[in-house]
Amino acid sequence: MLTRKRTIRIGATLAALGAIGLAFSATMMARRLANREDLANRPMVWFGKQSTAEAFTFNDHHYTVTQIDADGVPSLRIEWRGRTVDFPINTVEDKPQLPGLLKHEDWFKIIPMAVGPYRTQDDFQRALHAGEIKPRLIAAARYTAEGFDPEKWGSVRRREWRYRFVEFLDDQPAEDAIRVTETTYRELDSVFLPGPHDKAPETPMTDEQKYSRLWEYYAMLQVTPPTMYRAKDKLVSDGMHAMGWTWPAAGASTVALVAGLMLIASTRVSARV
């Protein structure tokens, strides 16, 4: 009888401690997840429908896309406000059977984009329609790793994929109407969603510096096959990191709660026998 009572006391104690620990750690976990990033300070990036026409008007400015031979390299040339920029054609991923710019959409897109204060999607759309946030036009292109066969190692060395982003500006002098940025998957991925094997930069970027390049990260995803980027896995890792000590604490509390209840249940089974 004494052993049975002691087992019940131990089980009840474990169950009580487990329940208290689980309630506390779950509450703290929710707070840490909610506060893992100050969304109020993070800009929101919006992308409109990609342009598939080779001639188009955007914000009262006309642009054209033509295919040229640039020093023996098939390229797309975009003209905007009297300025031009060329994109070598990624022939490995091109689909010549499709019309217009659709044949290039796996690696190249022209897309309206807007960046504004973080808010709900509906509020952002209302701000766009009201003219509070002004969209701008960009082009994004993806290329295989340099120095490797584009149909073999170049296509699978994802971290070394090269990206080219062009902003078509209508609020700058004509000579500054086209702004070009070149980067790699590794650079953008390690800035915004660093993995366990990414080296921290020698000089950490401030939030302001990161946010100024946030649109590049999302533009990269526009021309990257969903099966080839790790955003889903990284977001899970980011959440696990944010939970910190609350995750193992919740796990231990759950084990204690279950063990306590099992001990109590075992005494009832013994009593019936």
Buried (B, 14 or more C-beta within 10 A) or exposed (E): EEEEEEBBEBBBEBBEBBBEBBEBBBEBBEEBBEEBEEEEEBBBBBBEEBBBEBEBEBEEBEBEBEEEEEEEEEBBBBBBBEBEBEBBBBEBBBEEEEEEBEBBBBBBBBBBBBBBBBBEEEBBEEBBEEEEBEBBBBBBBBBBBEEBEBEEEBBEBBBBBBBBBBBBBBEEEEEEBBEEBEBBBBBBBBBBBBEEEEEEEEEEEEEEEBBEBBBBBBBBBBBBEEEEBBBEEBEEBBBEEBBEEBBEBBEBBBBBBEBBBEBBEBBEEEEEE
